[in-house]
Amino acid sequence: MESRLWPVPLAAVIVAVALGIVLPRLDVIVDSSLPTSVDSAVFNGGADTARSVLSSIAGSLITATSLTFSLTVVALQLASSQASPRVLRLFARDRQVHWTLAAFLGTFAYSITVLRSVRSATEDVPEFVPRISVTFAFILTLVSVVMLVFFLAHLASQLRVETMLKDIHADTDETIERVGDRNEAARGVPHPIHRPVIRHSVTSSSSGFITAQDYVALIGVAEDHAIVIEEKTRVGENIVEGIVLASWWPSDDAADDRNVAAIEDAIRGAYAIGYERTAAEDIDYGTQQILDIALRALSAGVNDPTTAVHAIGHLSAITARIANMPRLPAALCDEDGALCVVTTSLSVRDHIDAALSPIRHYCVGHPAVVKRFIQAVQELSVLTDDPDVTAALSAQIDALDPQLRVSHSDPAATKKLLEMVAETREMLPS
């Protein structure tokens, strides 16, 4: 829901309409008894003036809303072409965007609702001007103007690539923390896993990205039906309807009279499949977004190596956290220690290759980016002491060396970079 733009503005419109109905009735009750100091501060015009004020507020607010957000979308489309299409998602989930739109549309809805209660004097009906309600509309307009100023300043900040990188980094850190806590709390199985030859397959009932896996639910299904479930896919993967999602087999030697359809439905229910990736449980999604920005910055059309250098810094920090986070056990058990779920996950080496290999492929023609890449390898070697990490970093350096030797960039710069590669290779533990 956080990436949907409509809930907060819609709630504001509903509240505004309710206020537009209630406040004029309050005017009828308290208007004649207002103290002099308050009476002089509220609206004192006639019915025609009130209509003019409310009509102007409603018309100007809806025009400002349309113009502001139309220009914003155009600006974001330009930013997405320079950085990554995923920036539109950052805009859609931005709370300040939600509340600014809510202020504009709420004020508009309130004004037109109050407008219907204004009455001119006739022979049968006296004039009625909801003075408090009109005054409140004026206050809401001032609030909307102030929010517009802050929104434009906020938008200017959000469109900067450094802000995009920072926001993606923060989201990924939260995901790593959440997934790491889950992994640390998981009960692992110490003994070897025996997989029978005959297993039942559970296929996906829809296509899309796996956005979440409920291990508690999977363990519950395994307990209830006395089975062992083996994952075949993981969060972040794209799956097509009909492809195997998981497999299972009985955990005991009893006659297999289980309700296969019920088991398959229960296993499918533990997986959330959506049309796009999210950062809820997908720690690789942040890496992919930063890579998108870095690789686009290295393209001939953009040619912005400085952005790529900054992106590598974020990748280095994120990859270090991933390498040091608690790992998900290869198999999960219930409270009694019985095997329930066989998991699947990427190794540390896979994470490092996913973060660094795409950059290495395209950075050779940019000495500043190559230098930052080598520094990232050095940083990761210092921040983690896992032998798998060392092996993955050595492989990256070994692959970079021949790429530099066949590059056609500045010979002097290439010589210095090759010296850095040699120094880095020596500092990596053997």
C-alpha positions in Angstrom: 0.0 0.0 0.0 2.9 2.4 0.7 3.6 2.7 -3.1 0.1 3.6 -3.9 -0.7 7.3 -4.4 -4.4 7.3 -3.7 -5.2 6.2 -0.1 -4.1 9.3 1.8 -5.6 11.8 -0.7 -8.8 9.8 -0.9 -9.1 9.8 3.0 -8.4 13.6 3.0 -11.3 14.1 0.5 -13.7 12.1 2.6 -12.7 14.0 5.8 -13.0 17.3 3.9 -16.5 16.5 2.7 -17.5 15.5 6.2 -16.2 18.8 7.6 -17.9 20.7 4.8 -21.2 19.3 6.0 -20.6 19.6 9.7 -19.0 23.0 10.1 -21.9 25.0 8.4 -24.2 23.4 10.9 -21.9 24.4 13.7 -22.0 28.0 12.2 -25.8 28.0 12.8 -25.4 27.1 16.4 -22.4 29.3 17.5 -22.3 32.2 15.0 -24.7 34.5 17.0 -22.8 33.9 20.3 -19.2 34.6 19.1 -17.2 37.0 21.2 -16.3 40.3 19.6 -12.6 39.4 19.3 -13.5 36.3 17.4 -16.3 37.8 15.4 -13.9 40.4 14.0 -11.4 37.7 12.9 -13.8 35.5 11.0 -15.2 36.1 7.5 -17.6 39.1 7.4 -18.7 39.2 3.8 -22.1 38.5 2.3 -23.4 35.5 0.4 -22.1 36.7 -3.0 -18.6 37.4 -1.6 -18.6 34.0 0.2 -19.4 32.2 -3.1 -16.7 34.1 -4.9 -14.1 33.3 -2.3 -15.0 29.6 -2.1 -15.2 29.3 -5.9 -11.8 30.9 -6.3 -10.3 28.6 -3.8 -11.8 25.5 -5.4 -10.8 26.5 -8.9 -7.3 27.6 -8.1 -6.6 24.5 -6.0 -7.7 22.0 -8.6 -5.7 23.9 -11.3 -2.6 24.0 -9.1 -3.0 20.3 -8.3 -3.2 19.4 -12.0 -0.3 21.7 -13.1 2.0 20.8 -10.2 1.7 17.0 -10.5 1.7 17.1 -14.3 5.0 18.9 -14.3 6.3 16.6 -11.5 5.6 13.5 -13.6 7.4 15.0 -16.6 10.4 15.9 -14.4 10.4 12.4 -12.9 10.2 10.8 -16.3 13.3 12.8 -17.3 15.0 11.7 -14.1 14.1 8.1 -14.8 15.7 8.3 -18.2 18.9 9.6 -16.6 19.0 7.3 -13.6 16.5 4.4 -13.4 12.8 3.8 -14.2 12.5 2.7 -10.5 12.6 6.3 -9.3 8.9 6.7 -10.2 8.3 4.1 -7.4 10.2 6.3 -5.0 8.0 9.2 -5.9 4.8 7.2 -5.5 5.7 6.0 -1.9 7.0 9.5 -0.8 4.8 10.6 2.2 5.3 14.3 1.4 3.9 13.7 -2.0 0.9 12.0 -0.5 0.2 14.7 2.1 0.7 17.5 -0.4 -1.8 16.0 -2.8 -4.1 15.3 0.2 -4.0 19.0 1.2 -4.8 20.2 -2.3 -7.7 17.9 -3.0 -9.0 18.1 0.6 -9.1 21.9 0.4 -10.9 21.7 -3.0 -13.4 19.2 -1.7 -14.1 21.2 1.4 -14.6 24.4 -0.5 -17.1 23.0 -2.9 -19.0 21.2 -0.1 -19.3 24.5 1.9 -20.3 26.4 -1.2 -23.5 24.4 -1.4 -24.6 25.7 2.0 -24.3 29.4 1.2 -27.8 31.0 0.7 -28.7 34.4 -0.6 -31.7 36.2 1.0 -35.1 35.7 -0.6 -38.6 36.6 0.4 -39.0 33.2 2.2 -35.5 32.4 3.3 -33.0 34.6 5.1 -29.4 34.9 4.0 -27.0 32.4 5.4 -23.2 32.7 5.2 -21.2 30.0 7.1 -18.6 32.5 8.3 -16.5 30.0 10.4 -16.6 27.5 7.5 -15.4 30.1 5.0 -12.7 31.2 7.3 -11.5 27.6 7.7 -11.4 27.3 3.9 -9.1 30.4 3.9 -6.8 28.7 6.5 -6.7 25.5 4.5 -5.7 27.5 1.4 -2.8 29.1 3.3 -1.7 25.6 4.5 -1.9 24.3 0.9 0.3 27.2 -0.3 2.9 26.5 2.4 2.9 22.8 1.6 3.3 23.6 -2.1 6.5 25.6 -1.3 7.9 22.7 0.8 6.9 20.2 -1.8 8.7 22.0 -4.6 11.9 22.2 -2.4 11.5 18.5 -1.5 11.0 17.5 -5.1 14.1 19.4 -6.2 16.0 17.3 -3.6 14.3 14.0 -4.6 15.3 14.4 -8.2 19.0 14.5 -7.4 20.7 11.1 -8.1 22.5 11.3 -4.7 19.1 11.4 -2.9 17.9 8.4 -5.0 21.0 6.4 -4.1 20.6 7.3 -0.4 16.9 6.3 -0.3 17.6 3.0 -2.0 20.5 2.4 0.4 18.3 3.1 3.4 15.5 0.8 2.1 18.0 -2.0 1.5 19.5 -1.6 5.0 16.0 -2.0 6.5 15.5 -5.1 4.4 18.8 -6.6 5.4 18.0 -5.9 9.1 14.6 -7.5 8.8 15.7 -10.6 6.8 18.8 -11.0 9.1 16.6 -11.0 12.2 14.4 -13.6 10.6 17.4 -15.8 9.7 18.9 -15.5 13.1 15.7 -16.6 14.8 15.2 -19.6 12.4 15.8 -23.1 13.8 18.3 -25.0 11.7 18.7 -28.8 11.2 22.1 -30.1 12.2 21.9 -33.5 10.6 22.3 -34.3 6.8 19.2 -33.9 4.6 17.9 -37.0 2.9 15.9 -36.4 -0.3 13.8 -39.3 -1.6 13.7 -40.1 -5.3 10.0 -39.6 -5.6 8.7 -36.1 -4.7 5.5 -34.2 -5.3 5.9 -30.9 -7.2 3.9 -27.7 -6.4 3.6 -25.4 -9.4 2.9 -21.7 -9.4 -0.7 -20.6 -10.0 0.3 -17.2 -11.4 3.2 -15.4 -13.0 5.3 -12.6 -11.6 8.0 -11.9 -9.0 8.1 -13.7 -5.7 7.9 -10.9 -3.2 7.7 -12.8 0.1 8.0 -16.3 1.6 6.3 -17.1 4.9 8.6 -19.7 6.5 6.3 -19.9 9.6 3.4 -20.9 7.4 5.6 -23.4 5.5 6.7 -25.0 8.8 3.1 -25.1 9.9 2.0 -26.9 6.7 4.8 -29.4 7.2 3.8 -30.1 10.8 0.1 -30.4 10.0 0.6 -32.8 7.1 3.7 -34.6 8.3 5.7 -33.7 5.2 9.0 -32.0 4.3 8.9 -29.1 1.9 11.8 -28.1 -0.3 12.0 -24.6 -1.9 12.7 -24.4 -5.6 12.5 -20.6 -5.9 13.5 -17.7 -3.7 12.3 -14.1 -3.1 13.1 -11.8 -6.0 12.9 -14.5 -8.7 10.6 -14.2 -11.6 8.3 -17.2 -12.0 5.9 -18.3 -14.7 2.6 -19.9 -14.1 3.0 -23.7 -14.2 6.7 -23.7 -13.2 7.7 -25.6 -10.0 7.5 -23.4 -6.9 8.4 -26.1 -4.4 8.4 -29.8 -3.8 7.4 -32.0 -0.9 7.6 -35.6 0.4 6.2 -37.5 3.4 8.3 -37.2 6.5 7.2 -40.6 7.9 6.7 -44.1 6.6 2.9 -44.1 7.0 0.6 -44.8 4.1 0.5 -41.7 1.9 -3.3 -40.9 2.0 -2.7 -37.2 2.3 -4.9 -34.6 0.6 -2.5 -33.5 -2.2 -4.6 -30.7 -3.4 -4.9 -29.2 0.1 -1.2 -29.5 0.7 -0.4 -27.7 -2.6 -2.9 -24.9 -1.9 -1.4 -24.4 1.6 2.2 -24.3 0.2 1.2 -21.8 -2.5 -0.4 -19.6 0.2 2.9 -19.2 1.8 4.3 -17.4 -1.3 3.4 -13.9 -2.3 3.7 -13.2 -6.0 3.4 -9.7 -7.5 3.9 -8.0 -10.8 7.0 -6.1 -9.6 9.8 -6.6 -7.1 9.6 -4.9 -3.7 12.1 -4.2 -1.0 10.0 -6.0 1.7 12.1 -9.2 1.8 14.2 -8.9 -1.4 17.7 -7.8 -0.3 18.9 -8.1 -3.9 16.4 -5.6 -5.2 18.4 -2.6 -3.7 21.6 -3.9 -5.3 19.8 -4.1 -8.7 18.4 -0.6 -8.5 21.8 0.9 -7.7 23.4 -1.1 -10.5 20.7 0.2 -12.9 21.8 3.8 -12.0 25.5 3.0 -12.2 25.3 1.2 -15.5 23.1 3.9 -17.0 25.7 6.5 -15.8 28.4 4.6 -17.7 26.4 4.4 -20.9 27.5 6.5 -23.9 24.2 8.5 -23.8 24.6 9.6 -20.2 28.4 9.4 -19.7 28.4 10.4 -16.0 31.2 8.4 -14.3 30.9 10.4 -11.1 27.5 9.0 -10.5 28.9 5.5 -11.1 31.7 6.2 -8.5 29.1 7.2 -5.9 27.0 4.1 -6.8 29.9 1.8 -6.2 30.3 3.3 -2.7 26.7 2.4 -1.9 27.2 -1.1 -3.4 30.3 -1.7 -1.3 28.5 -0.8 1.9 25.4 -2.8 1.1 27.4 -5.9 0.0 29.5 -5.8 3.2 26.3 -5.8 5.2 24.9 -8.7 3.2 28.2 -10.7 3.6 28.0 -10.2 7.4 24.3 -10.8 7.9 23.1 -14.0 9.5 22.6 -16.7 6.9 19.4 -18.7 6.5 19.9 -22.3 7.6 20.0 -24.9 4.8 17.0 -26.6 6.5 14.4 -25.5 9.0 12.9 -27.6 11.8 9.9 -27.3 14.1 10.1 -27.0 17.9 10.6 -30.7 18.3 13.6 -30.7 15.9 11.8 -32.4 13.0 12.9 -31.5 9.5 10.2 -29.3 7.9 11.6 -27.0 5.2 14.7 -27.3 2.9 15.6 -23.7 1.9 17.3 -22.2 -1.1 19.3 -19.0 -1.0 22.2 -17.3 -2.8 25.8 -17.8 -1.4 27.9 -14.9 -0.4 29.9 -15.3 -3.5 26.7 -15.0 -5.6 25.9 -11.7 -3.9 29.4 -10.3 -4.5 29.3 -11.4 -8.2 25.9 -9.9 -8.6 27.0 -6.5 -7.2 30.5 -6.2 -8.8 30.5 -8.2 -12.1 28.2 -5.8 -14.1 30.2 -2.8 -13.0 33.5 -4.5 -13.9 32.2 -5.3 -17.4 31.5 -1.7 -18.3 33.9 0.4 -16.1 37.2 -0.3 -17.9 37.0 2.8 -20.0 36.6 5.1 -17.0 39.8 5.2 -14.8 38.0 6.9 -11.9 35.4 4.2 -11.8 38.0 1.4 -12.1 39.8 3.0 -9.2 36.7 3.1 -7.0 35.9 -0.5 -8.0 39.3 -1.7 -6.8 38.8 0.3 -3.6 35.5 -1.5 -3.1 37.2 -4.8 -3.4 39.8 -3.7 -0.8 37.0 -2.4 1.5 35.1 -5.7 1.3 38.2 -7.7 2.1 38.8 -5.6 5.2 35.1 -5.6 6.4 34.6 -9.4 6.0 36.8 -12.3 6.9 34.7 -15.0 5.2 36.9 -17.3 2.9 34.1 -17.3 0.3 34.2 -13.5 0.2 38.0 -13.6 -0.3 37.6 -16.1 -3.1 34.9 -14.0 -4.8 37.0 -10.8 -4.5 40.1 -12.6 -5.9 38.1 -13.8 -8.9 36.9 -10.2 -9.5 40.5 -8.9 -9.4 41.8 -11.7 -11.6 39.1 -10.9 -14.2 39.8 -7.1 -14.1 43.5 -7.5 -14.8 43.2 -8.8 -18.4 40.3 -6.4 -19.1 42.6 -3.5 -18.3 45.5 -4.9 -20.4 43.4 -5.0 -23.5 41.6 -1.7 -22.9 42.3 1.3 -25.1 42.2 4.0 -22.4 45.0 6.2 -21.3 48.2 4.1 -21.0 49.5 6.0 -18.0 46.2 5.6 -16.2 46.0 2.0 -17.1 49.5 1.4 -15.7 48.5 2.9 -12.3 45.4 0.9 -12.2 47.3 -2.3 -13.0 49.6 -1.4 -10.1 46.6 -1.1 -7.8 45.3 -4.4 -9.0 48.7 -6.0 -8.1 48.6 -4.4 -4.7 45.1 -5.5 -4.0 45.9 -9.1 -5.1 48.8 -9.2 -2.6 46.6 -7.8 0.3 43.9 -10.4 -0.2 44.4 -13.5 2.1 45.5 -16.5 0.1 
